[in-house]
Amino acid sequence: MIQKLQDQISFLLLIFAGFVFNACNLSDTREIFNVDQFEQNIRAALDGQTVGYAYAINQDGELVKSGASGYARTQIDGQMDQSASKRMNIASISKTISAVAVLKLLEKRGLSINDLIAPWLPQDWSLGPGVSTLSFKNLLTHRTGFVSNNSYLEQTISFIAIKKTIAIGVSQSQTYKYQNVNFALCRVIIPALWKGLAGAPEIGEIDATSASLFYRNFVETEIMDKIGVMNVDCINPPGELPTLGYYSKRAGEHGLDYGQWNWYELCAAGGYYLSAIELANFMVHIRYDDMLLSPANRAIMDKNHFGWCESGIMIGSKGSYYNHGGSIEWDTGTIKGNMRGLVVKYPNNIEAVLLINSDIANGNYITTIMTQAYDDAWE
């Protein structure tokens, strides 16, 4: 009897040991994300391919990696190393900031994304055909049908240019078409939405000057100051040499200062100056807490791709990655310059920011680089 009992116990122990062994094997087959490898993949893809780049990576709501390589200004322009804490023009990544601002104000007003934009346009503007039917959702998803283009900034996103676009009205199908004018219009609408709310400054008639002033004031005080990113504006920090945009790595070519344009009058669709680390901080707060967006607004932003590029722009092995890029390419005739950047919200509590102040020599796309770097960091 005793021997039989011992045999049964031994048999059960063998079964248990086998279960534990198999369970361990099962856990070993699960993929694990390696943030160190992610960083290495980014650097491997870009080292030697740009004049300069900077990056920042968050994991579980904390900045865990940041760095830079190359130059913000080359030797011919007074050499300055690139840095993850140095601000540069983030171009259309500014649209993500504008989308957050609109969502905050709609919620404060008790409005929905399906409400119309027309009541928030200057009263002296002539509304062309179809404008009175456009909603905030149309605007923030690039589905307005406005006739415009994405070049010649003063002719497309200045106050006068926006007013002309509104007067022309909707002349195209309201299908998706990326247009800077849609988010440039946020510069006009945000002050109107803010006007009269508790804590808002005295906002009078909305014109070119007041639109710029109060749009930037809202972003600074109601978004950036609240997350500890101070003195943010659509201009290079005063007293600091700006990061320059370069067209290539060829020696002897001057870089282009994008501050030569009056971004005060052109911001909302682009124009903000932020560093990789500061953008990473912004990404944390729009994902993990209610400081900038309520849970309802976070869901609305993602579901509708407000401030994110249209679904399908970045699809990798783990699904779709919410993102928005930015790029400015300009040729003055004597100087060519390029600025580009990307913010990405990956599915496993990872966010990444990449800013580059030149073209990429091997012709790779920034979205391809960041998708592959992330996908290849799983082990």
C-alpha positions in Angstrom: 0.0 0.0 0.0 2.8 2.4 1.0 4.7 1.6 -2.2 1.6 2.1 -4.3 1.0 5.5 -2.7 4.6 6.5 -3.3 4.3 5.5 -6.9 1.1 7.7 -7.3 2.8 10.7 -5.7 5.8 10.2 -8.0 3.5 10.0 -11.0 1.7 13.2 -10.0 5.0 15.0 -9.4 6.2 14.0 -12.9 3.0 15.4 -14.4 3.4 18.6 -12.4 7.0 19.0 -13.5 6.0 18.4 -17.1 3.3 21.1 -16.8 5.8 23.6 -15.4 8.3 22.7 -18.1 5.8 23.2 -20.8 4.5 26.4 -19.3 8.0 27.8 -19.2 8.5 26.9 -22.8 5.2 28.6 -23.7 6.3 31.8 -22.0 9.6 31.7 -23.7 7.9 31.7 -27.1 6.2 35.0 -26.5 7.7 38.0 -28.2 9.2 40.7 -26.0 9.8 44.3 -27.1 13.4 45.4 -26.7 13.5 49.2 -26.4 17.4 49.1 -26.6 17.1 47.3 -30.0 14.5 49.8 -31.2 16.9 52.7 -30.5 19.8 50.8 -32.2 17.6 50.2 -35.2 16.8 53.9 -35.6 20.4 54.8 -35.3 21.6 52.1 -37.7 19.1 53.3 -40.3 20.1 57.0 -40.1 23.8 57.2 -39.2 25.7 58.6 -42.1 22.4 59.3 -44.0 21.5 62.7 -42.7 23.1 66.0 -41.8 21.6 65.6 -38.3 18.8 63.9 -36.5 17.3 63.7 -33.0 15.0 61.2 -31.4 13.1 60.4 -28.1 11.3 57.2 -27.1 8.7 56.7 -24.3 7.8 53.4 -22.7 4.9 53.1 -20.3 4.5 56.8 -20.1 8.2 57.6 -19.3 11.0 58.9 -21.4 13.5 56.0 -21.6 15.7 56.9 -24.6 16.8 60.0 -26.4 19.7 61.0 -28.5 21.0 62.7 -31.6 23.7 62.5 -34.3 25.2 64.9 -36.7 24.7 68.6 -36.8 22.0 71.2 -36.3 24.3 73.5 -38.2 27.3 72.4 -40.3 30.8 74.0 -40.2 30.0 76.5 -42.9 27.1 77.8 -40.8 28.9 77.8 -37.4 29.0 74.2 -36.4 26.5 73.1 -33.8 25.7 69.5 -32.8 22.2 68.2 -33.1 20.5 67.5 -29.8 17.3 65.8 -28.6 16.6 68.9 -26.5 17.2 71.5 -29.3 14.0 72.9 -30.9 13.4 73.0 -34.6 10.5 73.6 -36.9 8.3 70.6 -36.6 6.2 71.5 -39.7 2.9 69.6 -40.0 3.3 67.7 -36.7 1.8 71.0 -35.5 -1.5 69.7 -36.8 -1.6 67.1 -34.0 -1.3 70.0 -31.5 -4.1 71.9 -33.3 -6.4 68.9 -33.2 -5.9 68.6 -29.4 -6.7 72.3 -29.0 -10.0 72.0 -31.0 -11.1 68.9 -29.1 -10.5 70.6 -25.8 -12.5 73.7 -26.8 -15.4 71.7 -28.3 -15.7 69.8 -25.0 -15.6 73.1 -23.0 -18.3 74.5 -25.3 -20.5 71.4 -25.1 -20.2 70.9 -28.8 -19.6 67.7 -30.8 -17.4 67.0 -33.8 -20.5 67.0 -35.9 -21.4 70.6 -35.1 -20.8 73.1 -37.9 -17.8 75.4 -38.3 -19.6 78.3 -39.9 -20.8 80.0 -36.7 -17.2 80.3 -35.6 -15.9 82.0 -38.7 -15.5 85.8 -38.8 -18.8 87.5 -39.4 -17.5 89.6 -42.3 -16.3 86.6 -44.3 -18.2 85.6 -47.4 -19.2 81.9 -47.2 -18.9 80.2 -50.5 -21.1 77.2 -51.6 -21.1 74.3 -49.2 -19.2 76.0 -46.4 -22.3 76.3 -44.2 -22.6 72.4 -44.2 -19.0 71.7 -43.1 -18.5 70.2 -39.6 -15.5 70.1 -37.3 -15.2 66.4 -38.3 -14.9 67.4 -42.0 -12.2 69.9 -41.1 -10.1 67.7 -38.9 -10.2 64.7 -41.3 -9.3 66.7 -44.4 -12.7 66.2 -45.9 -13.8 69.7 -46.6 -13.6 69.8 -50.4 -11.8 73.1 -50.4 -9.8 74.0 -53.4 -6.2 74.7 -52.4 -2.7 73.3 -52.5 0.2 72.7 -50.1 2.8 75.0 -51.6 3.5 78.8 -51.5 2.6 79.2 -47.8 1.6 82.9 -47.9 -0.8 82.1 -50.8 -2.4 79.1 -49.1 -2.4 79.4 -45.3 -2.2 83.1 -44.5 -5.3 84.8 -43.1 -6.1 86.4 -46.5 -5.6 83.1 -48.3 -7.9 81.2 -45.9 -10.5 83.9 -46.3 -10.4 83.5 -50.1 -10.7 79.7 -49.8 -13.8 80.1 -47.7 -15.3 82.5 -50.3 -14.6 80.1 -53.1 -16.3 77.4 -51.1 -16.5 73.7 -51.6 -15.8 72.9 -55.2 -14.5 69.3 -54.8 -15.8 66.1 -53.4 -15.7 65.8 -49.7 -13.4 62.8 -49.8 -10.1 62.6 -48.0 -7.6 65.1 -49.4 -4.7 66.3 -47.3 -4.8 70.1 -47.4 -2.8 72.5 -45.2 -5.7 75.0 -45.4 -7.9 72.8 -43.2 -5.7 73.1 -40.2 -4.7 76.6 -41.0 -8.3 77.4 -40.4 -8.0 76.2 -36.9 -5.9 79.4 -36.3 -9.1 81.4 -36.9 -11.6 79.1 -35.3 -9.7 78.3 -32.0 -9.8 82.0 -30.8 -13.5 82.2 -31.7 -14.2 79.0 -29.6 -12.2 80.3 -26.7 -13.7 83.7 -26.7 -16.0 84.3 -23.7 -15.2 81.1 -21.9 -14.2 81.2 -18.2 -10.5 82.2 -17.9 -10.2 83.3 -21.5 -8.5 86.6 -22.3 -10.4 89.5 -23.8 -10.7 88.5 -27.5 -12.3 91.0 -29.8 -12.7 90.9 -33.6 -10.9 88.0 -35.2 -8.5 89.3 -37.8 -5.0 88.2 -39.0 -3.3 89.6 -35.9 -5.7 88.5 -33.3 -6.2 85.0 -34.8 -2.5 84.4 -34.6 -2.1 85.9 -31.2 -4.9 84.0 -29.4 -4.4 80.7 -31.2 -0.7 80.7 -30.1 -1.8 81.9 -26.6 -4.2 79.0 -26.2 -1.7 76.4 -27.3 0.9 77.9 -24.9 -1.2 78.4 -21.8 -3.8 75.6 -22.1 -1.6 72.9 -23.6 2.1 73.3 -23.4 2.4 75.2 -20.0 0.2 72.6 -18.4 2.7 69.8 -19.3 5.7 71.8 -18.3 6.9 72.7 -21.8 7.4 76.4 -21.4 7.7 79.4 -23.8 6.6 77.4 -26.9 5.9 79.4 -30.0 6.0 79.4 -33.8 9.5 80.9 -33.7 13.0 79.7 -32.9 13.8 80.4 -29.2 15.1 84.0 -28.9 18.9 84.2 -28.5 19.5 80.7 -29.8 20.9 79.9 -33.2 18.2 78.0 -35.2 18.6 74.5 -36.5 19.0 74.8 -40.2 17.5 72.6 -42.9 19.9 71.1 -45.5 19.2 69.5 -48.8 22.1 67.2 -48.8 25.3 66.3 -47.0 27.6 67.9 -49.6 30.2 70.1 -48.0 30.1 73.8 -48.6 26.3 74.1 -48.9 24.6 76.5 -46.5 21.5 75.5 -44.7 18.1 77.2 -44.8 16.6 79.0 -41.9 12.8 78.5 -42.0 12.4 81.3 -39.5 12.7 83.7 -42.4 8.9 83.2 -43.0 6.5 84.8 -40.6 5.2 81.7 -38.9 3.3 83.9 -36.4 0.9 84.5 -39.3 1.1 81.0 -40.8 0.9 78.6 -37.8 -1.6 75.9 -36.9 -1.1 73.8 -40.0 2.7 74.0 -39.3 5.3 76.2 -37.7 5.8 75.2 -34.1 9.3 74.9 -32.8 9.8 72.0 -30.4 12.5 69.5 -29.5 12.2 65.7 -29.7 12.1 65.4 -25.9 9.3 68.0 -25.7 7.3 66.3 -28.3 7.7 63.0 -26.5 6.4 64.7 -23.4 3.3 65.9 -25.3 2.7 62.4 -26.6 2.7 61.0 -23.0 0.1 63.5 -21.9 -2.3 62.9 -24.8 -2.2 59.2 -24.2 -2.0 58.4 -20.5 -3.7 61.1 -18.5 -6.6 63.6 -18.6 -4.5 66.7 -18.4 -5.0 67.6 -22.1 -7.7 65.2 -23.3 -10.5 63.6 -21.5 -10.9 59.8 -22.0 -13.8 60.5 -24.4 -11.7 62.9 -26.5 -8.8 60.5 -26.6 -11.1 57.9 -28.1 -12.6 60.4 -30.6 -9.1 61.5 -31.6 -8.0 58.0 -32.4 -11.2 56.7 -33.9 -11.4 59.6 -36.4 -7.6 60.2 -36.9 -7.9 63.8 -35.7 -4.3 65.0 -35.8 -3.1 61.6 -37.0 -2.4 60.6 -40.6 -5.1 58.6 -42.3 -5.2 54.9 -41.4 -2.8 52.9 -43.5 0.1 55.3 -43.5 2.1 53.2 -41.1 1.1 49.5 -40.9 3.5 47.0 -39.3 3.6 43.6 -37.8 1.7 44.7 -34.7 -1.1 46.6 -36.5 -1.6 50.3 -37.4 0.6 52.9 -35.7 -1.0 56.3 -35.1 1.3 58.9 -36.4 1.8 62.3 -38.0 4.7 63.5 -40.0 6.0 66.9 -41.0 8.1 68.0 -43.9 9.3 71.3 -45.3 11.3 71.4 -48.5 12.3 74.7 -50.0 14.5 76.0 -52.7 15.3 79.7 -52.6 17.3 79.5 -55.8 20.7 79.6 -54.0 19.9 77.6 -50.9 17.9 74.3 -50.6 16.7 73.0 -47.3 14.7 70.2 -45.8 13.2 69.6 -42.4 11.2 66.5 -41.6 9.9 64.7 -38.5 7.5 62.1 -37.2 5.6 61.3 -34.0 4.3 57.8 -33.6 2.0 56.1 -31.0 2.7 52.3 -31.1 0.3 49.8 -29.6 2.3 48.5 -26.6 2.7 51.8 -24.7 5.6 53.0 -26.8 5.8 56.4 -28.4 8.6 57.7 -30.5 9.7 61.0 -32.0 12.2 61.5 -34.8 13.3 64.9 -36.1 15.7 65.3 -39.1 17.1 68.5 -40.5 18.0 67.3 -44.0 17.0 64.8 -46.7 17.8 61.1 -46.1 20.7 60.3 -48.4 19.6 56.7 -49.3 16.1 57.9 -50.2 14.4 55.9 -47.4 11.1 57.3 -46.1 10.9 58.3 -42.5 7.7 56.2 -42.0 9.4 53.1 -43.4 12.4 53.6 -41.1 10.3 53.9 -38.0 8.0 51.0 -38.9 10.9 48.7 -39.5 12.9 49.8 -36.5 9.9 49.1 -34.3 8.9 45.8 -35.9 12.6 44.5 -35.8 12.8 45.3 -32.0 10.6 42.3 -31.1 12.4 39.2 -29.9 
